[in-house]
Amino acid sequence: MRRIAAHYIYWKDLLPLHYIEVDEDGFFIGISPLTEEKDFTLFWDGIVYPVPESFLDELSIDSLNALIQSGISRQVEIGCRIKLCRIL
């Protein structure tokens, strides 16, 4: 399992200091608040957001506004195979 923490995670809402969990096959497990240091957690700058693997080639998101307007967040559900993207 991988944990990616960030200043902000965007998944249906903008969540400050949270982390995303993804299993070894790239399936979305969930998002939780980052309340303490966790072993084996990577920290990425900026806004991290999950996208369905099948949508990755269609994206051109360069701002939070574009991310919200794209609606891509509504396509991601727990158990979905995802890729992580970020806005710096």
C-alpha positions in Angstrom: 0.0 0.0 0.0 1.1 3.6 -0.8 0.3 6.7 1.2 0.7 10.1 -0.4 0.2 13.1 1.8 -0.1 16.7 0.6 -0.8 20.2 1.6 -4.2 19.7 0.0 -6.0 16.7 -1.5 -8.9 17.4 -3.8 -11.5 14.7 -3.9 -15.0 16.1 -4.2 -13.8 18.9 -1.9 -10.5 20.6 -1.0 -9.1 18.8 2.1 -6.1 20.3 3.9 -3.4 18.0 5.2 -4.8 14.7 4.2 -3.3 11.6 2.6 -4.5 9.2 -0.1 -4.1 5.5 0.2 -3.6 3.4 -2.9 -3.0 -0.4 -3.0 -0.1 -2.0 -4.8 -2.2 -2.5 -7.9 -3.3 1.2 -8.1 -6.8 0.8 -6.6 -8.1 3.7 -4.5 -8.5 2.8 -0.8 -9.5 6.1 0.6 -8.5 9.5 2.0 -7.8 10.3 5.7 -6.7 13.4 7.7 -3.0 13.5 8.4 -3.0 14.0 12.1 0.4 12.6 12.9 3.5 11.3 11.1 3.0 7.9 9.5 5.7 5.5 8.4 6.2 5.0 4.7 4.1 8.1 3.8 5.4 10.3 0.9 4.7 14.0 1.0 4.0 15.9 -2.2 3.8 19.7 -2.5 0.7 21.4 -3.9 -2.7 20.0 -4.5 -2.9 16.2 -5.2 -6.0 14.7 -6.8 -6.9 11.2 -8.0 -8.2 10.6 -11.5 -9.5 7.4 -13.0 -6.8 5.7 -14.9 -8.8 5.7 -18.1 -9.1 9.6 -18.0 -5.4 10.3 -17.6 -4.7 11.1 -21.3 -7.7 13.5 -21.6 -6.6 15.9 -18.8 -5.2 19.4 -19.1 -5.8 20.8 -15.6 -3.5 23.6 -14.5 -5.4 25.2 -11.6 -7.8 24.5 -8.8 -10.6 26.2 -10.7 -10.0 24.0 -13.8 -10.0 20.9 -11.5 -13.3 21.8 -9.9 -14.9 22.7 -13.2 -13.7 19.5 -14.9 -15.8 17.3 -12.5 -13.2 14.6 -12.6 -13.4 14.2 -8.9 -16.9 12.8 -9.2 -15.6 10.0 -11.4 -13.4 8.6 -8.7 -14.9 6.0 -6.3 -13.3 3.8 -3.6 -12.1 0.6 -5.3 -11.5 2.4 -8.7 -8.1 2.1 -10.3 -6.5 5.6 -10.2 -3.5 7.7 -11.0 -2.4 10.6 -8.9 -1.9 14.1 -10.4 -1.0 17.4 -8.8 -1.1 21.1 -9.3 1.9 23.0 -8.0 
